Amino acid sequence: MAVKKILMLVGDYVEDYEVMVPFQMLLMVGHDVKAVCPGKKAGETVRTAVHDFEGDQTYSEKPGHNFALNFDFDAVDPAAFDALVVPGGRAPEYIRLNPRVIEIVKHFGATKKPIAAVCHGQQVLVTADVIAGCQCMAYPAVQPDIERAGATYVGPNETFTNAVTSGNIVTGPAWPAHPQWMRQFLDLLGTKIEA
């Protein structure tokens, strides 16, 4: 397997599972993952939030773990990376206001490098204008944003466990989709796992 260098864009109150699980899983299969946050450096942390589905009209939110960054945001050269991951939570709603974040995401869109986004992470893709013409899944509250960006919204199944790949972009509705979302992302990366 060819090791891929993967950039992960995060911020304070990124969803705990949506940052921890893909970060650890991608490392486990042998990829080099660099997690960055605007305004922060390697060794610093971001706070996370756990979003859970407990029968309310929307997800509940609880404090999560601190997640350690392992690369400096200011040192990111998107040309040096093979793929991009954008977890959800509340971080996407404000990191998308950072012009450098949008510049980075636009690079991945223009070069057709693999992009994986989950839950509210698609808000960053919408702002970077990289999903027009794609099929895209997200947490249902993001549906209007996706449609206004010129993409076709694909709704989640009842258990939020499905994902969709459209060209170089794989999206999922929330952390229950991790198995499908990450499997499809690994396919885009050309990563083969054999028993």
Buried (B, 14 or more C-beta within 10 A) or exposed (E): EEEBEBBBBBBBBBBBBBBBBBBEBBEEBEBBBBBBBBEBEBEBEBBBBBBBEEEEEEBEBEEBBEBEBBBBBEEBEBEEBBBBBBBBBBBBBBBBEBEEBBEBBBBBBEEEBBBBBBBBBBBBBBBBEBBEEBBBBBBBEBBEBBEEBEBBBBEBEEEBBBBBBBBBBBBBBBBBBBBBBBBBBBEBBEBEEEE
